[in-house]
Amino acid sequence: KFVRHLIKIAITGKIASGKSTISEIIKKLGFPVFESDKEVNKLFREQAVKIKIKELFFDKIDNLIKKDGSINKVLLGDYVFFKEEELNNLENLIHPLLNQEKQKFIDSNKNKKILFFDIPLLFEKKLFNEYNFIIYLHVKKKIQEERALKRKKMNKDKFEKILSTQNYNLKEFNDFISIKIDTSKDLDQIKKNLSSFINKKVLY
């Protein structure tokens, strides 16, 4: 019997481009989604990870540990986003663990044909070759900023700083992108676009 290989589809886009919304739509369409940000949040709650983060940053960030023993991710984020070397230190700790979780997700969905992965730093980290298809989300900067500023502890400076760390020339990656979706559009329209893409391009 001919077995089709697992199809891996990445969802990517810059801050506040609608990745969570699109992930929810895809889950409702019945497909599993590996959501990187949620997985990172789980990792931050693991004792071994907390210990490592304390070792790296405890003497650099005041009030890094909250009263309940958890890591203050907002303070940590504010600190590392303005210091490239420190951001690298944090990523070198988190990314290998995240990759392990991603592999567990793949293993536990072996019977599925298509898996989706919400990967924020797909282009920055040059991970695009790992996926069969790439969905790129975009939105006008004004809407993007409005969405981002609704987030807890987000301000204009931080928003601009995060955008600058996500600075890549999209033209370089156009050939890898399977579909671009403007997430400021009507949700029903987005659902139709996604369904059509999955049925025509992916499941052809």
Long-range contacts (C-beta under 8 A, 24 or more apart in sequence): 4-113, 6-106, 6-110, 6-112, 6-113, 6-114, 6-115, 7-113, 7-114, 7-115, 7-132, 7-133, 7-202, 8-106, 8-115, 8-117, 8-130, 8-131, 8-132, 8-133, 9-114, 9-115, 9-116, 9-117, 9-131, 9-132, 9-133, 9-134, 9-135, 9-178, 9-202, 10-116, 10-117, 10-118, 10-119, 10-122, 10-127, 10-128, 10-130, 10-131, 10-133, 10-134, 10-135, 11-116, 11-117, 11-118, 11-119, 11-135, 11-137, 12-118, 12-119, 12-120, 12-121, 12-122, 12-123, 12-134, 12-135, 12-136, 12-137, 13-120, 13-136, 13-137, 13-138, 13-139, 13-183, 14-138, 14-144, 14-163, 14-166, 15-120, 15-144, 15-148, 15-159, 15-162, 15-163, 15-166, 16-139, 16-144, 16-145, 16-147, 16-148, 16-151, 17-137, 17-138, 17-139, 17-144, 17-183, 18-137, 18-139, 18-147, 18-181, 18-183, 19-118, 19-120, 19-137, 20-118, 21-183, 21-187, 22-118, 22-135, 22-137, 22-181, 22-183, 22-190, 22-194, 23-116, 23-118, 25-187, 25-190, 25-191, 25-194, 26-116, 26-194, 29-191, 29-194, 29-195, 29-198, 31-112, 31-114, 31-115, 31-116, 31-198, 32-105, 32-109, 32-112, 32-115, 32-116, 33-115, 33-116, 33-117, 33-118, 34-101, 34-102, 34-105, 34-115, 34-116, 34-117, 34-118, 35-118, 36-98, 36-117, 36-118, 36-119, 36-120, 37-118, 37-120, 39-98, 39-101, 39-102, 40-94, 40-98, 41-73, 42-101, 43-94, 43-97, 43-98, 43-101, 44-70, 44-71, 44-73, 45-70, 49-93, 49-94, 49-97, 52-93, 53-90, 53-93, 56-89, 56-90, 56-93, 57-86, 57-90, 60-86, 74-152, 74-153, 78-153, 78-158, 81-158, 81-161, 81-162, 81-165, 82-161, 87-165, 95-125, 113-203, 114-198, 114-202, 114-203, 121-166, 123-168, 123-172, 123-173, 124-165, 124-166, 124-168, 128-173, 128-176, 129-176, 132-202, 133-178, 133-179, 133-201, 133-202, 134-176, 134-177, 134-178, 135-177, 135-178, 135-179, 135-181, 135-194, 135-197, 136-170, 136-177, 136-179, 136-180, 136-181, 137-180, 137-181, 137-183, 138-180, 138-181, 138-182, 138-183, 139-182, 139-183, 139-184, 140-184, 143-184
